[in-house]
Amino acid sequence: MARAKSAYVCSECGASAIQWFGACPSCAAVGTLNETLAERPSAHRYAGLAPANLPVTLGRIEARDLARIPTGIDELDRVLGGGLVAGQVALIGGDPGIGKSTLLLQALAALGVQAGGDAGVLYVTGEESCEQVAMRAKRLALDADRVQLLAEIQLERIIAALEALKPQIVVIDSIQTLYSEQMQSAPGSVAQVRECAAQLTRYAKRSGTTVLVIGHVTKEGAIAGPRVLEHIVDTVLYFEGDPHSSFRLIRAIKNRFGAVNELGVFAMTEKGLRAVNNPSALFLSHHGKDVAGSCVLATLEGTRPLLVEIQALVDTAHAPNPRRLSVGLEQNRLAMLLAVLHRHAGIATMDQDVFVNAVGGVRIGEPAADLAVSLAVVSSLADRPIPSKVVVFGEIGLAGEVRPAPRGQERLKEAAKLGFERAIVPKANLPKGRFPGIEVTAVERIHQAVVLLRELAGRG
């Protein structure tokens, strides 16, 4: 088979070159030339071509609910939006050793058992031998008799095997190990990753096969390879968590078939990843008594309400520039909240080091955490504990107002279910009547929340 010619295209200006240069000959940008397939020139490129599909009126298209394929793992189904979809291409990234291959091997084994003898599930491994995968399946005690295994890294041979076997679900482990013979670059290069992902996506859409792709991540935590890789696929999932901890979080960053920012929680055991049905218990510390600087936040991850403990430590600064450090929360937002506390509540921290942490390694990005972070800082600075049965949520504006958070009723239900007795919420989130199981107090401005905190701390 004749190898297609390749060219090098600048990602900045779009200029092309027949060989690689360290800097683009056109715009002089450094390191922007990426290998791609060269198009064959044709004077009559579009002459005589008929459209593959004729356009239709959008209103005449019948919208149908997509059939879901449950994976047998509840937390994974939640993140995917209810299960897999025929023709879906999902990319799963995470740090080495965090459990990506283990999770998908467990899912394939469960899918094979559910579908019985007609299970068309295939695991393509490019990083391990078949014996290594079999050893992992044996260690996990999986019923893998219906899981087909293929050790191959050449893309054309993999697609030929898919055409012959016609599996329903395929796992590619991993996209960085594959190479296409049409490209001259090594496996894992930008051109190879982009070309292999594009061909696998075309096959999935053409055949209706669900393709799950494992991707490596860089030191910055982004999936290695071109950014276009995340645009090609339908779903992007990220594995999070400390490899030294037994808990793992999987989060949907992109999902064309479900909600984004959905969170699934797993515990790594000797038998593989086990779904955690009550993740709020993981993110709450169990102190012997109330401690200063601790505040429980009712946050929202996708469609799931979670209770997370926010811890703050305020200490006298011993340097001209006080430190502002946050783990699991946005650091710039912490600096903004400290300024709001000073201006609108009279709480000065300009000579204090402030450290804020979200317990359990969870990352919180929603602004509804503002009120909990602020009250935790005030509690630590005044050395007055917040009662452990109090839950807080709400966004804080630069004018000191406390803004409402979406789906406040669900947050309150989760808090009441876990035994919390009181909630401090924005006024717009105040229930119309008495909320069962929990006393709800509304505040409109940050100084009102600080006064209420002092009253609660005095009672405790």
C-alpha positions in Angstrom: 0.0 0.0 0.0 1.5 3.4 -1.0 2.1 5.7 1.9 0.3 9.0 1.6 2.5 12.1 1.6 2.6 14.3 4.6 3.0 18.0 5.1 3.7 20.3 8.1 1.1 22.9 8.9 1.6 25.8 11.3 -1.1 25.9 14.0 -0.7 29.7 14.3 -0.9 31.0 10.8 -1.9 27.9 8.8 1.1 28.0 6.5 2.4 24.6 5.2 5.9 23.3 4.6 7.2 20.1 3.1 9.6 19.4 6.0 9.7 20.2 9.7 11.4 23.4 10.9 11.8 24.5 14.5 10.2 27.8 13.6 7.4 28.5 11.1 9.0 29.9 7.8 5.9 32.2 7.5 5.2 33.7 10.9 8.4 32.6 12.8 6.4 31.0 15.6 8.4 28.4 17.4 7.3 24.8 17.7 4.0 25.2 15.8 4.6 23.0 12.8 2.6 19.7 13.1 2.6 16.9 10.7 -0.6 16.2 8.7 -1.7 14.4 5.6 -1.1 16.4 2.4 -4.1 16.9 0.2 -3.8 15.9 -3.4 -4.2 18.9 -5.7 -6.9 18.7 -8.3 -7.9 21.4 -10.7 -11.5 20.0 -10.8 -11.7 18.9 -7.2 -15.5 19.4 -6.8 -16.5 19.0 -10.5 -19.3 16.5 -11.0 -19.6 15.5 -7.3 -23.0 14.8 -6.0 -23.8 15.5 -2.4 -23.7 12.5 -0.1 -26.8 13.6 1.8 -29.6 16.0 0.7 -30.6 18.6 3.2 -33.9 18.2 5.0 -36.0 20.6 7.0 -35.2 20.5 10.7 -38.8 20.5 11.8 -39.5 17.3 9.8 -36.8 15.3 11.7 -38.3 13.1 14.4 -36.4 13.5 17.7 -36.2 10.2 19.5 -34.8 9.4 22.9 -31.4 7.7 22.6 -31.3 4.1 23.8 -28.8 3.7 26.7 -26.5 0.7 27.3 -26.0 0.4 31.1 -22.4 -0.5 32.0 -23.3 -2.3 35.2 -21.4 0.4 37.2 -23.9 2.9 38.6 -21.4 5.8 39.2 -20.0 5.4 35.6 -23.6 5.4 34.2 -24.3 8.6 36.2 -21.3 10.4 34.7 -22.2 9.2 31.2 -25.7 10.5 31.5 -27.5 7.1 32.0 -25.2 4.7 30.1 -23.5 4.4 26.7 -25.0 5.3 23.4 -24.5 3.5 20.1 -21.9 5.3 18.0 -20.6 7.3 21.0 -16.9 8.0 21.3 -15.7 8.6 24.9 -12.3 9.7 25.9 -11.1 8.9 29.5 -8.0 10.6 30.8 -6.2 10.5 34.1 -2.8 10.1 35.8 -0.8 6.9 35.4 -2.0 4.2 37.8 -5.2 5.9 38.8 -7.4 3.1 37.5 -8.6 3.9 34.0 -7.8 0.5 32.5 -9.2 -1.2 35.6 -12.5 0.6 35.4 -13.1 -0.1 31.7 -12.1 -3.7 32.0 -14.6 -4.0 34.8 -17.2 -2.3 32.6 -16.5 -4.6 29.7 -16.8 -7.7 31.9 -20.2 -6.5 33.3 -21.4 -5.7 29.8 -20.4 -9.1 28.6 -22.4 -10.8 31.4 -25.4 -8.6 30.8 -25.6 -9.3 27.0 -25.0 -13.1 27.4 -23.6 -15.0 24.5 -24.2 -12.2 22.0 -21.9 -9.8 23.9 -19.8 -8.0 21.3 -17.2 -6.4 23.6 -13.5 -6.0 22.5 -10.6 -4.8 24.5 -7.7 -3.5 22.4 -4.5 -3.2 24.4 -1.4 -1.4 23.0 0.4 -1.0 26.3 0.2 -4.5 27.8 0.4 -8.0 26.6 -2.7 -10.3 26.6 -1.2 -12.2 29.5 -0.9 -9.0 31.6 -4.5 -8.1 30.9 -5.6 -11.6 31.8 -3.7 -11.4 35.1 -5.5 -8.2 36.0 -8.9 -9.8 35.2 -8.0 -12.7 37.4 -6.9 -10.5 40.2 -10.1 -8.6 40.0 -12.1 -11.8 39.9 -13.9 -10.8 36.7 -16.1 -13.0 34.6 -14.2 -12.2 31.4 -15.1 -15.2 29.3 -17.1 -13.1 26.9 -14.5 -10.3 26.6 -12.5 -10.5 23.4 -8.9 -9.3 23.6 -6.6 -7.9 20.9 -3.0 -6.8 21.3 -2.3 -4.4 18.4 -1.1 -0.8 17.9 -1.4 -0.4 14.1 -4.6 1.4 13.4 -5.4 -0.2 10.0 -5.2 -3.7 11.5 -7.4 -2.7 14.4 -10.1 -1.3 12.1 -9.9 -4.4 10.0 -10.5 -6.5 13.1 -13.4 -4.3 14.0 -14.9 -4.8 10.6 -14.6 -8.5 10.9 -15.7 -9.0 14.5 -18.4 -6.1 14.5 -18.3 -5.6 18.3 -20.9 -3.5 20.1 -18.4 -1.8 22.4 -14.6 -1.3 22.0 -12.0 -0.1 24.4 -8.8 1.4 23.1 -5.9 1.4 25.6 -4.5 3.8 24.8 -4.8 6.3 21.9 -1.1 7.5 22.4 0.2 4.0 21.5 -1.6 3.7 18.2 -0.1 4.6 14.8 -1.3 4.8 11.3 0.9 3.6 8.4 -0.1 6.7 6.5 1.9 8.9 8.8 5.6 8.9 9.1 5.8 10.2 12.7 6.1 8.1 15.8 3.2 6.8 17.9 2.0 9.5 20.4 2.9 12.4 18.2 0.4 15.1 17.5 -0.3 14.0 14.0 -0.7 10.3 14.9 -3.0 11.0 17.8 -5.2 13.3 15.7 -5.4 10.9 12.7 -6.0 7.8 14.8 -8.8 9.5 16.8 -10.4 10.8 13.6 -10.4 7.4 11.9 -11.8 5.7 15.0 -14.5 8.3 15.3 -15.5 7.9 11.6 -15.7 4.1 12.1 -17.9 4.5 15.2 -20.3 6.9 13.5 -20.5 4.7 10.4 -21.0 1.3 12.2 -22.8 2.4 15.4 -20.1 0.9 17.6 -19.4 2.5 20.9 -15.7 3.3 21.3 -14.1 4.1 24.7 -10.6 5.6 24.4 -8.1 5.9 27.2 -5.8 8.9 27.0 -2.6 9.9 28.9 -2.4 13.3 30.6 0.4 15.8 30.8 2.1 17.2 34.0 -0.5 20.1 33.8 -3.3 17.5 34.0 -4.5 18.0 30.4 -4.9 15.1 28.0 -1.7 14.6 26.0 -1.9 15.3 22.3 -3.6 18.0 20.3 -6.5 19.9 21.8 -8.6 18.9 18.8 -8.7 15.4 20.3 -11.3 16.6 22.9 -13.3 18.3 20.1 -13.5 15.1 18.0 -15.0 12.8 20.6 -18.5 13.0 22.1 -17.6 12.6 25.8 -14.5 13.6 27.8 -14.1 12.1 31.3 -11.3 12.9 33.7 -10.1 10.7 36.5 -9.1 12.7 39.6 -7.7 11.8 43.0 -4.5 11.2 44.8 -2.9 7.9 43.7 -1.9 7.4 47.4 -5.6 7.6 48.4 -8.1 4.8 47.9 -10.8 7.2 46.6 -11.2 8.2 42.9 -13.4 10.8 41.3 -14.4 10.7 37.7 -15.9 13.9 36.2 -17.5 14.6 32.8 -15.9 17.6 31.2 -17.8 17.3 27.9 -20.8 15.1 27.1 -23.0 15.4 24.1 -25.4 12.8 25.6 -25.7 14.1 29.2 -24.9 16.7 31.7 -21.3 18.1 32.1 -19.5 18.4 35.5 -21.3 15.2 36.6 -19.3 13.5 39.3 -18.8 9.8 40.0 -17.1 8.5 43.2 -15.2 5.2 43.5 -13.1 3.5 46.1 -10.1 1.4 44.9 -10.1 -2.0 46.6 -8.3 -5.3 46.1 -11.1 -6.3 43.8 -11.0 -3.2 41.7 -13.0 0.0 41.7 -16.2 0.0 43.9 -18.9 2.6 43.4 -19.6 4.8 46.5 -23.3 5.4 46.9 -23.0 8.1 49.6 -20.0 10.3 48.6 -20.9 13.1 51.0 -19.5 10.9 53.8 -16.1 11.0 52.1 -15.9 14.8 52.1 -16.9 15.4 55.7 -14.4 15.1 58.6 -15.5 13.5 61.9 -14.1 15.7 64.6 -14.5 14.8 68.3 -15.8 18.3 68.9 -16.5 21.5 67.0 -13.3 23.1 65.6 -12.7 26.6 64.4 -12.2 27.2 60.7 -14.5 24.3 59.6 -17.7 24.9 57.6 -19.9 22.4 55.7 -20.8 23.4 52.2 -23.8 22.1 50.2 -22.4 22.1 46.7 -23.7 20.7 43.4 -21.7 18.5 41.1 -23.7 18.1 37.9 -27.1 16.8 39.0 -25.9 15.5 42.4 -25.8 17.5 45.6 -22.8 16.9 47.8 -21.8 18.0 51.3 -18.1 19.0 51.5 -16.2 20.3 54.5 -14.4 23.6 53.8 -11.4 24.2 56.2 -9.7 27.5 56.7 -6.6 28.4 58.7 -5.8 32.1 59.4 -2.5 32.8 61.0 -0.3 35.8 61.6 1.9 36.5 58.6 5.7 36.6 59.2 6.5 38.1 55.8 5.7 41.4 54.1 3.4 39.7 51.7 0.8 37.5 53.4 0.1 34.2 51.7 -3.2 33.2 50.1 -3.3 29.5 49.3 -6.3 27.4 48.4 -6.6 23.7 47.6 -9.6 22.5 45.6 -10.9 26.1 45.3 -10.0 29.0 43.0 -7.2 31.1 44.5 -8.2 34.3 42.8 -11.7 34.0 44.2 -10.3 33.6 47.7 -8.5 36.9 47.3 -11.7 38.5 46.1 -13.7 37.2 49.1 -11.1 38.5 51.6 -11.5 41.9 50.1 -15.3 41.7 50.3 -15.0 40.7 54.0 -12.8 43.7 54.7 -15.0 46.2 52.9 -18.5 45.0 53.8 -18.0 43.1 57.1 -15.1 44.8 58.7 -13.0 41.6 58.8 -9.3 42.6 58.0 -6.8 39.9 57.0 -4.1 42.1 55.4 -1.6 40.9 58.0 -2.7 37.3 58.0 -1.8 34.2 56.0 -5.0 32.5 54.8 -5.1 28.8 53.8 -8.3 27.2 52.5 -8.8 23.5 51.7 -11.7 21.4 50.4 -11.6 18.1 52.3 -11.3 14.8 50.3 -9.5 16.1 47.3 -12.6 17.3 45.5 -12.4 20.4 43.3 -15.1 23.0 43.7 -15.6 25.5 40.9 -19.1 26.9 41.5 -19.5 30.3 43.1 -22.0 28.9 45.6 -19.0 28.0 47.8 -18.3 31.7 48.5 -20.4 31.9 51.7 -18.9 28.8 53.2 -15.4 29.9 52.5 -16.0 33.3 54.0 -17.5 31.9 57.2 -14.7 29.4 57.5 -12.2 32.2 57.3 -14.1 34.3 59.9 -14.4 31.3 62.2 -10.6 30.6 62.1 -9.7 34.3 62.5 -12.0 34.7 65.6 -11.2 31.1 66.8 -14.9 30.5 67.2 -16.2 27.1 65.9 -19.2 26.8 63.7 -21.6 24.1 65.1 -21.1 20.8 63.2 -24.8 20.5 62.3 -24.8 23.7 60.3 -24.6 23.7 56.5 -24.0 26.8 54.3 -24.2 27.8 50.6 -24.5 31.0 48.6 -22.6 33.3 46.2 -21.1 36.6 47.3 -21.0 39.6 45.1 -18.5 42.5 45.2 -21.1 44.7 46.8 -21.4 42.3 49.7 -24.7 40.8 48.7 -25.4 37.1 49.0 -26.8 35.8 45.8 -28.9 32.6 45.3 -27.5 29.3 44.2 -29.3 27.0 41.7 -31.4 24.0 43.0 -31.3 25.1 46.6 -34.1 22.7 47.5 -32.0 19.6 46.5 -29.1 20.9 48.6 -31.3 21.3 51.6 -32.7 17.8 51.1 -29.3 16.3 51.0 -28.3 18.1 54.2 -31.5 17.0 56.0 -30.9 13.4 54.9 -27.5 13.4 56.5 -28.7 14.8 59.8 -27.9 18.5 59.6 -30.2 20.7 61.7 -29.6 24.2 60.4 -28.8 25.9 57.1 -27.6 29.4 56.2 -28.8 30.2 52.7 -29.4 33.3 50.5 -32.8 34.9 50.9 -33.8 33.9 47.4 -33.3 30.2 48.3 -35.5 30.4 51.4 -38.3 27.8 51.2 -41.9 29.2 51.2 -42.9 27.1 54.1 -41.1 25.2 56.8 -38.6 22.8 55.4 -38.9 19.3 56.9 -36.0 18.2 59.0 -33.9 21.3 59.0 -34.2 24.9 60.2 -33.4 27.4 57.4 -32.1 30.9 58.0 -31.8 33.4 55.2 -29.2 36.2 54.8 -29.1 39.0 52.3 -25.6 40.5 52.9 -22.3 39.1 54.1 -22.3 41.2 57.3 -25.6 39.5 58.3 -24.0 36.1 57.9 -21.0 37.1 60.0 -23.3 38.3 62.8 -25.3 35.1 62.6 -22.1 33.1 62.8 -21.1 34.9 66.0 -24.5 34.1 67.5 -24.2 30.4 66.6 -20.6 30.2 67.8 -21.7 31.8 71.1 -24.5 29.3 71.6 -22.0 26.4 70.9 
